[in-house]
Amino acid sequence: MLYCARNMTLLLSALLFASAHRPADAPTTKTFTVTAPSEVVATITAGCSGCDWSADGREALILELRVDDVYSQHLALVRGEHPSPYRVLLGLVGRGTHRLTLSVDRARSAPHAGALQVTRVDTASYLASTPEFEWLQHAPFLRARPGTVEQFSDFPLVMYAEHDVRGETGQTYRFQYTVIFTNEDGGTPTDRLMATWGRTTDIEFVYGLPADKPAGEIQAEGHKWIPFAGPRRGTHPVLWVATLNNMVADHGPDEAITFAPAPEMVDLRQDSREKVMDLEPWMYAVTSAEMKREDRIDSAAQAGSGKIPDPHRYATVEACGDVTDATLAFDIGVRGTDGTTTWYATDRGDPRFRIARGGCFRGGAPLPEGVTPAQVAALRIRAYTRPPHEGEAPLPAGSGTVTLRTVRQIFMLGPDFLPVKSPFTWTGALGVKTDAGAVDVR
């Protein structure tokens, strides 16, 4: 009996201690004033004690944002303990003084996430007379795919906008909006993502305004571009992330929470889409942390396993060129201490891991432990006749053309997950025959 009483006393003491040390979670309020109806972007600089996107149970705090006591969206503090800036779109706000309230949503936050620390909240207002207003007013609000918030996976990190761009189907868009997600739970396996895209994030076009059509378009299931016919929040389309590879729909469950990363306008006409990650390099750390937590990193991972070696070991090539009816791969040359060069292929001997697009593109290969960017001393390129599309007869061997125009950079991730460049760059016009072996990029 004394033993049971003692255990009960210890249990009550532990509960009282936990209660006394539980984060207070007091809401944070920011008032702001706009002189006329404006699109408003808020930058919230915040962190949470003990949070680590790579650790089960400590992934992140989830905040609920309200404007004048009306639900706006949720925000996930995916960047860990150190207070970091998060840009969110509040949408059109009327003239006057308003109140933005940030509250911790404990039901959706990681169970062992600590206290919220908000160091700063800034707002920027864009009147209808400003150039930013035109493209901000069409930026979509995203509704989360069921299961992603609960599992802390496939979170939207950044949205970017482009002006007067030609889409993948040939459609010209006055404005096009793309989202970078932490990863994709379905679709392209992680090892193939690194081989053919040089990243483990998922970068997806979600919404566009055609230059010659009144209605917007979305990228729906199966990578089909269809007219948007869903609800709007003012002029902002509301999209539901609907598939495991982050395609969207214009309808979905009412209970899905909203995310609204504020878009940045970028010009990618002479760059790969991954340039946006270089502009916001913290994303390399977040996506790598998700790979660690989901057990997708294995030092002995083989091509085709769906897993990758340590992301720090990857060398990523960014290049531009013309590719027609062909695929390609790079061989990255590492200079040893004895002066010899050893080659590491981005396709890792698997035809599925070859790059199948022109323009500007990236591909990556894992190098041995301890290799630094300074040891990357040479590059080769190989080209192959592309595989047939579904229902198509195979092309004759030697079909297709590849012309390499530039090698922008070769980089690896440093200890802080920031890109560290090799000195290797190249510009020219190198024709590469398909199915004819490797060609040196001199």
Helices and strands as residue ranges (DSSP letters): H 2-20, E 28-34, E 38-48, E 62-67, E 70-76, E 84-93, E 96-104, E 116-127, H 131-136, E 141-143, H 148-151, E 156-166, E 172-181, H 190-197, E 202-210, E 217-220, E 224-227, E 232-233, E 236-241, E 248-249, E 258-259, E 264-265, H 275-279, H 282-293, G 311-313, E 314-324, E 326-335, E 341-345, G 351-353, E 359-366, G 373-375, E 376-385, E 401-413, E 419-421, E 426-432, E 439-440
